[in-house]
Amino acid sequence: MKLKTMLIMLLCLCLLFPSVTLAEDNAEGGDGSVGGAETGYAHYNSGEYLYKVSVYVGLSDQAKTSDSNLDKFKMIGNAPIYIQPGHFTLPSGSLFYGNGSKIDYLSGMSFTASTSPLIRIHSSPPPAPPVVSGGNIQAVKEYFGDTNTLNELIDDFADQKGTSREGLVSDLQFTIRGETGTVSPDRILPSKDADGNFLNEVPWLVVYEPVIIAYLKDGTTKLAFTATEYALAQKLGYFNFGGGADGQLITALTHRALPNSIVLEHSWFGYPVTSPLDEGINWANERIILGGGWGMRFLPANATGTPEEPPSTYDVEYRVNTDVITAVEVHASSRITPNAKAYVHFTTSTGQSGTHALVMPAGGSQLAWFKWHTPSTPQDVTISISISGNNSARIAGSSSATINANVIELEELTPPDTKLFDLNPEGEARTPDYWLPESPPLRSEKLAATWGEWKAWWVELEDGSGYWEYEWITYSAELDVRMDILPNEHCPTAKPDPVYYDKWQMPAGYGVDIDVSAQSWFTANSNMVTGAQNAIVYFPEFDYGTYNRVLDLKEAGFNAEFWFKVNQDSHYAEDGDRVHFTPIWFPKNHNEYEPQVVVFDMWTPAGMLTGSQSNYLTLKGSVIDDWHIAPADPEEIMKR
């Protein structure tokens, strides 16, 4: 039976697992169907897979994915390492590996074979890539997006170099906030504080490539190659993986399924995007070398934790009075047909329930999800999940599961009342000598998600027999956040910026208004997603921390809008003045006043989407400059 398995990018499932995911991913999955080779030729066992992994540390806090190259990064090991799942034993005999990564080969490294790379089996095994039956890109990205995986990889490379994890970075020169030199490893290695904020002051990059073992027809030679290495080996004339007298007849693996399995979704560091090709079409060697069979994950510098990151004692955290979607991944040990569906039942301890019906091919997997509304008061909620119907469906090997949710109140850290002479930390109505506004921090964003479900139909043959045909249906959702900042209506001397037509200029000390829009784009049915429902604004005078303002939802739905709550410290509070007052002491030589908004609680089966945006206006002078002294009218004085 032929399966049409277009397994397209699924972003990290963060509902069941409390591990923290990296902020940005770059991987998309293509055709995952492979079959055995013709008898007498080469063959491969699709369950025998590894990942070749390279890890890079940023040498500057300004290094980013939009850079044209990796000059601001350094690989932390001597060579890539291999991660092997523990369910199979590597074959003995002549097993050859490649000596570099795709980045190495694109940088000019010659392709030679190695017989003794560093191979590790992690405590949490890597999932199957899409080239393997039952593998999907969601699980792969979840694994490499886990900071536990990153830290385990760092330990592996430290062992490779015969040093400690601290020793990997202690002698390197880093440029942080404009200063270059060696710094404490605590500032470099990925870790988090109690509030969920990453402490690494430079970014980290993980590059991973799936590896499949090919048993060649000589009965002796075995190759553990990436898609890039199979293409290089063929291009250089070492092997012929196609047909003919000397052919191995496994291009379905080497030049089709493996390069299709994982590709870049976005161009990072100047590397191009090469999208998956349609089923049955082989990739050219050059195309594979350029962009087939690899993915990336990126942890920004100083990435601030997002509200969906739960405490360790809970599986997930939700806000009160919010529409959410809870999902679990279901696997099928044998086929599940429309005539014998599996039913996934969700029940919350607050009395809400729902059922998701599934069909799946043997070895397949997909998410099952449940949309519900959280209670209006903070509390613990238990979501009980069970499966009925087809007994081949399992959640982590079981017919049931439990999710413990912490439903919390979104609390504001309200800024103190801004007085006429707003005092700075030194107690003076002027800018402290040592203080300068920071740039808005990088936030852990998730702006897009992709998930899907299996559909099946009966194909009848001429002899009256038939079979079930399965197809993977992909859904996607995106969040687009925009923010406008304007002078409050009670600022009499605000005016359009003379340089930028869409900006404003006003004296410091007056108030600002903001308008935030959060548009939800999706290809799914509307009952599979929610609009964004919450937003928080952070301010430069508080270093984008310490204090914040939780916004009111002005317009709910898929085109949500947010604005300030009424400021009770405003003279016009009774008139509904939704304002935030700028500090009168804001430094005159740094006059861009740039708040930052974080929007979240847009839920999909593949997790919560969240995004951040900042915008600025120019502060020139201060409210004191608008005051003046004038002679009083003598007649008015006599009247008194």
C-alpha positions in Angstrom: 0.0 0.0 0.0 1.3 3.4 -1.0 1.1 6.2 1.6 1.1 9.8 0.5 2.9 11.2 3.5 3.6 14.9 3.1 4.7 15.6 6.7 5.1 19.3 6.7 6.7 21.4 9.5 5.0 21.0 13.0 6.3 23.5 15.6 7.3 22.3 19.1 4.6 20.7 21.1 4.9 22.5 24.4 1.6 21.4 26.1 2.6 18.0 27.5 6.3 18.6 28.1 7.6 21.1 30.6 11.0 21.3 28.9 11.9 24.7 27.4 12.2 25.1 23.7 14.6 27.3 21.8 13.2 30.5 20.5 13.6 30.0 16.8 13.6 27.0 14.5 14.4 26.5 10.8 13.3 23.2 9.5 10.6 21.8 7.2 9.7 18.2 6.4 9.0 16.7 3.0 8.1 13.2 1.7 8.7 10.6 4.3 8.0 7.4 2.3 10.8 5.0 1.5 10.8 1.4 0.6 13.4 -1.5 0.4 15.6 -1.9 -2.6 15.4 -4.6 -5.2 16.8 -8.0 -4.2 20.5 -8.3 -5.0 21.2 -4.6 -4.7 21.9 -2.3 -1.8 19.4 -2.0 0.9 18.7 0.0 4.1 16.7 -0.5 7.3 14.7 2.7 7.8 14.7 2.2 11.6 18.5 2.5 11.6 19.0 6.2 11.7 21.3 8.7 13.4 21.7 12.5 13.5 24.9 14.3 12.7 25.0 17.4 14.9 27.2 20.5 15.1 26.8 23.2 17.8 28.0 26.8 17.4 28.3 29.6 20.0 27.9 33.2 19.0 31.1 35.3 19.5 29.0 38.5 19.7 25.7 39.4 21.4 24.7 41.0 18.1 25.0 37.8 16.0 21.7 36.9 14.4 20.2 34.6 11.8 19.9 37.5 9.3 23.7 37.8 9.1 25.1 36.9 5.7 27.5 34.2 7.1 28.6 32.4 10.3 31.6 34.7 10.9 30.3 35.7 14.3 30.0 32.0 15.4 32.4 29.3 16.4 31.8 25.5 16.4 32.5 24.3 19.9 33.8 20.8 19.0 36.6 19.3 16.9 34.1 17.7 14.5 30.3 16.9 14.3 29.1 14.2 16.6 26.5 11.5 16.0 23.4 11.0 18.1 22.1 7.4 18.0 18.8 6.1 19.4 19.2 3.1 21.6 16.7 0.8 19.8 19.3 -0.7 17.4 22.9 -1.7 17.4 25.3 -0.3 14.8 26.3 -3.0 12.3 29.8 -4.4 12.6 32.4 -4.4 9.9 33.1 -1.8 7.3 30.9 1.1 8.4 32.0 4.5 7.0 30.9 8.0 8.1 31.5 11.4 6.5 34.1 13.7 8.0 32.2 17.0 8.1 28.9 18.8 8.2 27.0 20.4 5.3 28.5 23.7 6.5 32.0 22.3 6.4 31.5 20.9 2.9 30.0 24.2 1.6 33.0 26.0 3.2 35.4 23.9 1.1 36.2 20.8 3.2 37.0 17.8 1.0 34.9 14.8 1.4 36.7 11.8 3.0 35.5 8.8 5.1 35.9 8.3 8.8 35.5 5.1 10.8 35.7 6.5 14.3 33.4 9.5 15.0 32.0 10.3 18.4 28.7 8.6 18.7 26.4 9.1 21.7 23.2 7.7 23.0 21.3 10.3 24.9 19.1 9.8 27.9 16.2 11.0 25.8 16.6 9.3 22.3 16.2 11.3 19.1 13.0 10.7 17.3 12.8 9.2 13.8 13.3 11.7 10.9 10.5 12.0 8.3 12.4 9.6 6.1 11.4 6.8 8.5 7.9 5.4 8.6 6.2 7.1 11.5 8.7 9.8 11.8 7.7 13.4 11.6 9.3 16.8 11.7 7.3 17.9 14.8 9.1 15.4 17.0 12.5 16.2 15.5 12.1 19.9 16.1 10.8 19.3 19.6 13.9 17.2 20.4 16.5 19.7 19.0 14.5 22.6 20.3 14.8 21.3 23.9 17.5 23.1 25.9 18.1 19.8 27.8 19.2 18.4 24.4 21.4 21.5 23.8 23.1 21.1 27.2 23.6 17.4 26.6 25.2 18.2 23.3 27.5 20.7 24.9 28.6 18.1 27.4 29.3 15.7 24.4 31.5 18.2 22.7 33.3 18.9 25.9 34.1 15.2 26.2 35.3 15.2 22.6 37.8 18.0 23.3 38.8 16.5 26.7 37.6 19.5 28.7 34.6 20.7 30.7 31.5 22.5 29.4 33.0 25.7 31.0 36.4 24.9 29.3 34.7 25.0 25.9 34.1 28.7 26.1 36.4 30.1 28.9 39.2 30.9 26.5 37.2 32.4 23.7 36.9 36.2 23.0 33.3 37.5 23.1 32.0 40.9 22.3 29.1 41.8 24.6 27.6 45.3 24.9 30.5 46.6 22.9 33.3 45.2 25.0 35.6 42.3 23.8 37.4 39.8 26.0 37.0 36.6 27.9 34.0 36.4 30.1 32.7 34.0 32.8 31.2 30.8 31.2 28.1 31.5 33.3 27.3 34.4 31.0 27.8 32.2 27.9 26.3 28.7 28.6 22.6 28.3 28.2 20.8 28.4 31.5 17.7 30.1 33.0 16.8 32.0 36.1 13.8 31.4 38.3 11.6 33.7 36.1 12.3 31.8 33.0 14.7 34.2 31.4 17.7 32.8 29.6 21.0 34.0 31.0 23.3 33.3 28.0 24.4 36.7 26.7 25.4 35.3 23.3 23.3 33.1 20.9 23.7 29.4 20.3 23.0 27.5 17.0 22.3 23.8 16.6 22.7 22.3 13.1 21.4 18.8 12.6 21.3 16.3 9.7 19.5 13.0 9.5 21.7 9.9 8.7 20.5 6.6 7.2 22.8 3.5 7.0 23.0 2.0 3.5 24.1 -1.7 3.1 25.8 -1.9 -0.3 25.4 -4.8 -2.6 29.0 -6.1 -2.1 27.7 -7.4 1.2 30.5 -5.7 3.2 30.5 -2.0 2.8 28.1 0.1 4.9 27.7 3.9 4.7 26.3 6.1 7.5 25.9 9.2 5.4 23.8 12.4 5.4 22.0 13.4 2.2 24.9 15.7 1.5 27.4 12.9 1.7 25.5 10.6 -0.5 25.3 13.3 -3.1 29.1 14.1 -2.7 30.0 10.4 -3.0 28.0 10.1 -6.2 29.2 13.3 -7.7 32.9 12.4 -7.0 32.4 9.0 -8.6 32.9 6.9 -5.4 29.5 5.2 -5.7 26.6 5.0 -8.1 23.4 4.9 -6.1 21.3 4.7 -9.2 20.7 1.9 -11.8 23.0 0.1 -14.2 25.5 -2.7 -13.8 27.4 -0.9 -11.0 24.3 0.8 -9.5 23.1 0.3 -5.9 19.5 1.2 -6.9 18.7 3.2 -3.7 18.2 6.7 -5.0 14.7 6.5 -3.4 16.7 7.0 -0.2 19.8 8.9 -1.2 18.4 11.4 -3.7 14.7 11.6 -2.8 13.5 10.7 0.7 16.6 11.8 2.7 17.2 15.2 1.1 13.4 15.8 1.3 13.1 14.8 4.9 14.4 18.0 6.5 15.1 21.3 4.7 15.5 24.9 5.8 12.3 26.9 5.8 14.0 30.3 5.9 17.4 31.5 4.6 19.6 31.9 7.6 23.3 33.0 7.5 23.0 33.3 3.7 22.2 29.6 3.2 19.4 29.2 0.6 16.0 27.5 1.0 15.5 24.4 -1.2 12.0 23.2 -0.7 11.0 19.5 -0.8 10.4 18.1 -4.3 7.2 16.2 -5.2 7.0 12.5 -4.6 8.9 10.4 -7.1 11.3 13.2 -8.2 15.0 12.8 -7.5 17.2 15.7 -6.4 20.3 16.7 -8.4 23.6 16.2 -6.6 24.2 20.0 -6.5 20.8 20.8 -5.1 21.3 18.2 -2.3 24.7 19.6 -1.4 23.3 23.1 -1.4 20.3 22.6 0.8 18.9 19.0 1.2 18.7 17.1 4.5 19.4 19.6 7.3 17.7 21.8 9.9 18.7 24.5 12.4 17.7 25.7 15.8 18.7 29.1 17.2 18.7 30.3 20.8 19.0 34.1 20.9 21.1 36.1 23.4 19.2 37.1 26.6 16.0 35.5 25.3 13.3 36.4 27.8 11.0 33.6 28.9 7.5 33.6 27.6 4.3 33.1 29.6 3.7 29.6 28.3 6.8 28.2 30.0 5.3 26.4 33.0 6.8 25.8 36.4 8.4 22.4 36.8 5.5 21.0 38.9 3.0 21.5 36.1 2.7 20.3 32.5 1.3 23.5 31.2 0.3 27.0 32.4 -2.8 28.9 31.3 -4.2 32.3 32.1 -7.7 32.6 33.7 -10.8 33.2 31.5 -8.9 32.2 28.3 -9.7 30.0 25.3 -7.0 27.4 25.1 -6.2 24.2 23.1 -4.8 21.2 24.8 -3.2 18.5 22.6 -1.5 15.2 22.9 0.4 13.1 20.3 -1.2 9.8 19.4 0.7 7.0 17.7 -0.7 4.0 15.8 0.9 0.6 16.0 -1.3 -0.7 13.2 -3.6 1.0 10.8 -6.7 2.9 12.1 -9.4 3.1 9.4 -12.7 5.1 9.0 -14.5 1.8 9.8 -12.7 1.4 13.1 -11.7 4.9 14.3 -9.9 5.7 17.5 -11.5 8.3 19.8 -9.5 10.5 22.1 -11.6 11.8 25.0 -10.6 14.9 27.0 -12.2 15.8 30.3 -11.2 18.7 32.6 -11.7 18.7 36.4 -13.9 21.8 35.8 -16.4 19.7 33.9 -15.6 20.5 30.2 -15.1 17.6 27.8 -14.5 16.9 24.1 -13.7 14.0 21.8 -11.4 13.9 18.7 -11.8 11.0 16.2 -8.7 9.8 14.4 -7.6 7.6 11.5 -4.0 6.8 10.8 -1.7 4.5 8.8 0.3 1.9 10.7 3.3 3.6 12.3 1.7 7.0 11.9 1.2 9.7 14.4 -0.7 13.0 14.8 -2.0 15.4 17.4 -5.4 15.0 19.0 -6.7 18.3 20.5 -9.4 19.8 22.6 -10.5 23.5 22.7 -11.9 24.7 26.0 -12.2 27.8 28.3 -10.2 28.2 31.5 -12.0 29.1 34.8 -12.3 32.7 35.9 -10.3 32.2 39.1 -6.7 30.8 39.6 -6.7 27.1 40.3 -5.1 23.7 39.4 -7.0 22.0 36.6 -6.5 18.3 35.7 -7.1 17.2 32.1 -7.8 13.5 31.8 -7.3 11.9 28.5 -8.4 8.4 27.4 -8.7 6.5 24.1 -11.5 4.2 23.0 -12.3 2.4 19.8 -9.3 1.1 17.9 -6.9 -0.2 20.5 -3.8 0.3 18.4 -3.8 4.1 19.2 -1.5 5.0 22.1 -0.4 8.1 23.9 3.3 7.6 24.9 2.6 3.8 24.9 -0.6 4.1 27.0 -4.3 4.3 26.4 -4.6 7.2 28.8 -2.8 10.3 30.0 -3.1 13.2 32.5 -2.1 16.8 32.1 -1.7 19.0 35.1 -2.4 22.6 34.3 -1.8 25.7 36.4 -4.4 28.4 35.7 -3.0 31.7 36.9 -4.1 35.3 37.1 -2.1 37.6 34.8 -0.8 40.1 37.3 0.5 43.5 36.4 3.6 45.1 37.9 2.1 48.6 37.8 4.7 51.4 37.5 4.7 53.9 40.4 2.9 57.2 40.0 4.8 59.6 37.8 5.1 62.9 39.7 5.7 66.3 38.3 9.4 66.0 39.2 9.7 62.2 38.6 12.8 61.2 40.6 15.3 58.9 39.1 17.1 56.2 41.1 19.5 58.8 42.5 16.6 60.9 43.9 17.1 63.7 41.4 14.9 65.0 38.6 17.6 64.3 36.0 19.0 61.3 34.2 21.5 59.3 36.3 25.0 59.7 34.9 25.4 55.9 34.6 22.0 55.1 33.0 21.3 54.7 29.3 18.2 53.1 27.8 18.7 49.6 26.5 17.5 48.2 23.2 14.3 46.1 23.5 15.4 42.5 24.5 15.0 39.5 22.2 11.9 37.6 23.3 11.2 33.9 23.0 8.7 34.1 20.1 6.6 31.6 18.3 5.0 33.3 15.4 3.9 30.3 13.4 2.7 26.7 13.9 1.9 23.8 11.6 0.1 20.6 12.4 -2.1 18.2 10.6 -4.2 15.1 10.5 -4.6 12.0 8.5 -7.5 11.4 6.1 -8.3 8.0 4.6 -10.5 6.6 1.9 -11.2 3.2 0.3 -9.6 2.4 -3.1 -11.5 -0.4 -4.8 -9.6 -2.5 -7.4 -11.1 -4.2 -10.5 -11.2 -7.6 -8.8 -13.4 -6.3 -6.0 -10.6 -6.1 -3.5 -9.1 -2.8 -2.3 -7.1 -1.0 0.2 -7.2 2.1 2.4 -5.4 5.1 1.0 -4.1 7.7 3.5 -3.2 11.3 3.0 -1.6 13.8 5.4 -3.6 17.1 5.5 -1.5 20.1 6.8 -2.8 23.1 8.7 -0.9 26.2 9.6 -1.4 29.4 11.7 0.6 32.6 12.0 0.5 35.6 14.4 1.3 39.1 13.2 1.8 41.7 15.9 1.9 45.4 15.3 2.2 48.4 17.7 1.7 52.1 17.2 2.8 54.7 19.8 1.2 58.1 19.9 1.3 61.2 22.1 -1.6 61.4 24.5 -4.3 63.8 23.6 -3.4 66.0 26.6 0.1 66.8 25.3 -0.3 70.3 23.7 3.1 70.5 22.0 3.3 67.1 20.3 4.0 67.3 16.5 4.9 65.0 13.7 8.5 64.0 13.5 10.3 66.2 11.0 12.3 63.3 9.6 10.1 60.3 9.8 6.5 60.9 8.5 5.0 58.1 10.5 6.6 59.0 13.8 5.8 61.6 16.5 7.8 64.0 18.6 6.9 65.4 22.0 8.5 66.6 25.3 9.4 64.1 28.0 7.1 63.9 30.9 3.8 63.8 28.9 1.9 60.6 28.4 1.7 58.2 25.5 -1.0 56.0 24.1 -0.5 52.7 22.2 -2.5 50.7 19.8 -1.6 47.0 19.4 -3.1 44.8 16.7 -2.7 41.0 16.7 -3.9 39.4 13.5 -4.3 35.6 13.3 -3.8 33.9 10.0 -4.6 30.3 9.5 -5.5 27.6 6.9 -7.3 25.4 9.5 -10.9 25.5 10.5 -11.6 28.4 13.0 -12.4 25.9 15.8 -8.8 24.7 15.7 -7.3 28.0 16.7 -7.9 31.0 18.9 -7.1 34.7 18.5 -4.5 36.4 20.7 -6.0 37.2 24.1 -3.4 38.8 26.3 -0.6 41.4 26.0 1.9 43.1 28.3 3.9 46.2 27.6 7.4 46.8 29.0 9.2 50.2 29.1 12.8 51.4 28.6 12.9 53.5 31.8 12.5 50.2 33.7 15.0 48.3 31.5 12.1 46.3 30.0 11.6 44.7 33.4 10.7 45.6 37.0 7.4 47.2 36.0 4.9 46.6 33.2 1.3 47.2 32.1 -1.1 44.5 31.2 -3.2 45.7 28.3 -7.0 45.6 28.0 -8.5 43.7 25.1 -10.1 46.4 23.0 -11.3 44.0 20.3 -11.4 40.2 20.7 -11.2 37.6 17.9 -8.8 36.8 15.1 -8.1 40.5 14.5 -7.5 41.4 18.2 -6.7 44.9 19.4 -5.2 46.0 22.7 -4.7 49.3 24.5 -3.7 50.6 28.0 -6.0 50.2 30.9 -7.3 53.4 32.4 -4.5 55.0 34.3 -5.8 55.9 37.8 -2.8 58.2 38.3 -3.9 60.4 35.4 -5.7 63.7 36.1 -8.2 62.6 33.5 -8.8 59.1 34.8 -12.5 59.8 35.2 -12.6 60.5 31.5 -11.1 57.1 30.8 -7.5 58.3 30.1 -5.6 55.2 28.9 -2.1 56.6 29.1 1.5 55.9 30.3 3.6 58.8 31.4 7.2 59.1 30.1 9.9 60.0 32.6 10.8 63.7 32.6 14.5 62.7 33.2 14.8 60.6 30.0 18.3 61.2 28.6 18.4 64.0 26.1 21.1 62.4 24.0 19.0 59.2 23.6 15.7 60.5 22.7 14.0 57.5 21.1 11.4 56.3 23.6 10.6 52.7 22.6 8.2 50.5 24.6 7.9 46.8 23.7 4.7 44.7 23.7 4.5 40.9 24.1 1.3 39.4 22.8 0.3 35.8 23.6 -2.5 33.3 24.2 -3.1 32.6 20.5 -3.6 28.8 20.8 -3.2 26.1 18.2 -3.0 22.3 18.5 0.8 22.7 18.0 1.1 25.1 21.0 0.7 28.7 21.8 1.8 31.5 19.5 3.4 34.6 20.9 5.0 37.6 19.4 6.7 40.8 20.4 6.9 44.2 18.7 8.3 47.6 19.7 7.9 51.1 18.3 9.1 54.5 19.3 8.5 58.2 19.3 11.0 61.0 19.8 11.3 62.8 23.2 12.7 66.3 22.7 13.0 68.6 25.6 10.6 68.1 28.6 7.3 69.3 29.9 9.2 72.0 31.9 10.1 73.6 28.6 6.4 74.3 28.0 6.2 76.4 31.2 6.8 80.2 31.1 6.6 83.1 33.5 4.6 86.2 32.4 3.6 89.5 34.2 0.3 89.3 35.8 -2.6 91.6 34.7 -2.7 94.5 37.2 -6.4 94.7 37.1 -6.6 91.0 38.0 -4.3 91.6 41.0 -6.5 94.5 42.2 -9.5 92.3 42.1 -7.9 89.9 44.5 
